[in-house]
Amino acid sequence: MNQERVFKVLLGPHISEKATVLADKQGQFVFKVATDATKLEIKKAVEGLFGVKVERVTTQNVLGKSKRTARGLGKRNDWKKAVISLQPGQELDFTSSAE
């Protein structure tokens, strides 16, 4: 996978209460990813960017909410999230990248 695709696959970490509990208790990390990204692309992107070994990747398609505005109804964009399970003994550090 070329370096440009790595940055297009991973859009950023998804920070929420549930994601924080997953990271603390089970060592799983949640990322926002491109809607056309496959599990293999996500695995290679995380391994290449952070220098860790990924055990499993699960993905979910999140549907955008319908919102009422002053001009009528609107809809937020759909997006995809990936839950990354690391192999035992691996640690993910967002502050530094593997080079």
N, C-alpha and C positions, 0 to 999 in steps of 0.2 A: 504494500500500500504506500502510495507516495505521501510526502509530508503535508501537502496541501489538503488532501482528503482527510487526514487525521484531524486537522483543525476544523474541518467542516462537519465531521461526524460528531465530535464532542462539543456541545455548545456551552457547557458549564455544569458545575455541581448544582443539585437541587437541594436547597436548604429548607427543611421543614421540621416540625416536631417529630413526626414519624421517621424521617430520614436520620435525625440525630439519634433516636433510640436504636435504630438498626445499626448505625455505626458503632455505638457504644457497646451494645450487648452482643451483636452477632458478627461484627467486622464486615458488614455490607455497606456499600456506598451507592448513592443515587445520583445519576447524572441526567441532565436534559440532553437529548441527542436529536440528530436530524431524523425527520419522519421516514426517509428512505433508507436509513442505515440498517444493516443486518447485524445479527448477533456476532458473527465472526469479525466484521469490521470494527464493532465496538470493542471486542476483546483485544484485537491487535492495536487499536488506538490507545487503550488504557495501558497495555503492556509497554508500548513504545514510548508513551509520554511520561509515565511515572516509574518505569523500570520494575514492575511487580509482576507476579504470576497470577493470572485470573483463573479461578476454578470454574465459575459458572456465570452466565449472563441471562437475566430474565428481562423481558421488555413489556411495557404496557402502553397502549395508545390512550391518551387522555383527551376526551372530548371537551371542546371549549364551551364555556358557560354562555347562556343567553342572558343578556343584560338589557334592562330598560333604560333608555336615555330620554332627554327632553325631545329628541327628534324621532322617537319611535323605538323599535327593538333593534338591538345589535347583537353580535356574537363574537366572542373571543376566538382566537385561533386554536385549532387542535394542535397537540404536541405529543411527543413520545418521550417516555422516561425509561431508563435502564437501571436495574439494580445489579450491581457488580459484587460477586462473592469472591474474595481472595483466598488463595491457598493458605493452609495453616502456617503461621510464622511470618506472614507477609503483612506489611503495614503501609498504608497509603498516606503520603504527606503532601498536602496541597501547596505548601510554601516553597518547595524546591522541586526541580524537574531532573530526570536522569539524563545525563549527557555523556 
